[in-house]
């Protein structure tokens, strides 16, 4: 891991891309060199794949930012709570989250309405502030676009105008009010539903318990 870190700094450079083949060629005979590089993320190193950066091909990665200098004595001790998410735990979280992105609601394989891209799901770590003031990290399912900020988003004014024209008179009046005020006031229940929907499953279970739903 230390050698990979030095290779990224000296040979690749921050902000630059590299391929898996180049990594393996740089360390011939080293087993699981890909995993050793991924371990750097536990020490604050940002190395993106096409899951985080839509501009990358599947065989490319980008060295975004260096983290702790793990080659220095005492700096390569693994931090607590940053172990990799195994395949079994990944499947469990996605199943608990209803096989959908908890941020936008899309399910895997569905095409985003404003692009020709199909959704892919992944696991993210989200900080949750508990009622007692403690802050914990829980896992949640998100689609790739929500994780990378929607860089592929394309605004379709024609679709918006077409759908607006198809509204009933009552719906049109409601929409006009929102547009005129340049905001929409959500009810308290709508706000609670939105907040609940975006919680990780462990925290959603707490609210279900409070509501007597088991």
N, C-alpha and C positions, 0 to 999 in steps of 0.2 A: 504493500500500500504506500509506503514511504517513497519507494522508487517511482511508482506511478505518479505520485504527487509532484515529484521533481521533474519528471518527464513532461507533465502538463505545463508546468511553469516555464521550463527552459526550451522545450521543443514546439509546443502547441501555441501557448500564449492565450491570455484572457480574451474572450470574445471570438476566438477562432474555432473552426470546426475540425473534426477529425473523424476517421472511420474506425470501426471495430477491427478491421484488418490491419490498419496502421498501428493500433494499440498492441495487437498480438505479435506483429512483426518486430515491435520495439522490445518485446520481452519474450523471445523464443524459449520454449520449454517451460514457461511458467504456467502452472495449472490455475484455472479459474481467475485469470487476470482481470476479466470483466467484473467479477464480483469484488475483487480487491479495489478496483476503481470505484465501484458503487459505494463501498464502505466509507469513502471520503465524504459522502454526503452527511454522515453522522458527525462530521467535524466542521460543518459549515461550508463545505465546498459545493458550488452550484454547477452541476453538469447536466445539461438538458438533453432529452431525447425528443423524438417527434411527438411524444405525448404532451410535452410542455411547450414545444416550439413547432408550430405547424409548418414552418419554412424548411424543416429538416426532412431528409429522406429517412426511410426506416433503418438504413445502415449507418447513418451519420449521428454524431453527437456534438454538442457545443460546450466548450469550457467557458462558462459564464463568469465565474468569480472564484478566486481562491479563498480558502478558509484558514483554519488553524494550521500553522507550520508543523505538520505531524512528524517531520524528520528531526525535529528538535527533541532532546531527551525529556520524557514525561509528558509530551504533547499528544501522544497517540493512544491514550487511555480512552476507551469507548465511553461516551456519555450515557447516562441512564435514560431509559425511555425512548431510545432512538433505534431500536432493533428493527430489522427489515420486516415487512409484512409478508408472511408466507402465503402460498397459494390457497391453503385451506382456510386461513383467516380471511383472505380476500373474498373468497366465495361466500363465506358466512356473512360478512358485512354487506355485500351486494344483495344477498337474499333478504337480510333483515331490512334493508332499505327499499325493498319492493322492486328490485332490478330497474331502478330509475335514478336519474340525477336529482339529488335532493335540492339543488339550487334552481333548476329550470323545469324539471319534471319529464325531460325526454327519456326515452328508453332506448337500449342499444339497437342499432339497425335503422331506427327512424331517421329520416332525412330532415335536417333543419329547414324550416319553411323559406328561408331567404338564401339558401345555398343548395348545392348538389351534394353536400357532404353528409355521410351517415354518422350517427352518434356512436361514440365508444365510451365505455364507462371505466373509471379507475377509482382508486381509493386515495383520499386526502386525509391529512391530520388536521383537526380543527380544535382550537382552544375553546373551552366551555367554562364560563364563570358560574360556579355552583352557588346555591342560596346562602351557604355559610361563608362566602367570600373566597373560597379556594378556587384556584384555576387549574383545570386538568385538560389533558389532550385526549380527544376521542376521535375515532375513525368514522368517516362518512363517504358515501358514494357521490362522485361528481362526474360529469361528462368532460371530455377533453377540452371543449370550447370554454366551458365555465372556468376550468383550471388555468387556461392561458389567456383569458380576458376577451375572447371573441374577436381576435384579429381578423378572422375571415368574414366578419359580418358585412353584409351588403344591404343598404337601405333600399326598399322597393316601394317607391312612392305610388306607382301605378296600382299595386295590390292594395295599398292603404286606401286610396281614393275609391277603388272598386268596391271594397268591403264597406266603406262609409256610405256609399250610394245605396247599398243593399239594406241599410238599417231601417227599422220601423220608425215611425214618427216619434214614438216615445224614446226609443234608443238614441235617435238623432238629437233629441232635446237634451238628454242626459250627457251625451258626448259633447255637445256644444257648450254646456255648462262647464265641463272640465277644461275644454280648450280655452274658453274665455277667462277662466280663473287661472289657467296655466298650472293646475294641480288637480289631483283627485283626492278627496278626503275618504280614506278607508274607515269602515266601522271598526270598533274595538274587536269584534269577533273576527273580522277579516284579517286584522293585524295579528291577532293571536294565532289564527290558522296558518298564516304565512310564516310566523316565527316558529310554530311547532313543526311545520313541514321541513324547515331548513335545519332542524336539530339533528345531531347524530342519534342513532337508535337507542343508545343507553340513556340519553336524556329524554327522548320521546317516551320511553317506557316510564319514566318518572311522572310525566304529566298524565299518562293513561292511568297510572296507579292513583293519582290524586283525583281523577274523575271517576274512579270506581270501575275502571274497565279492565282490571287485572294487571 
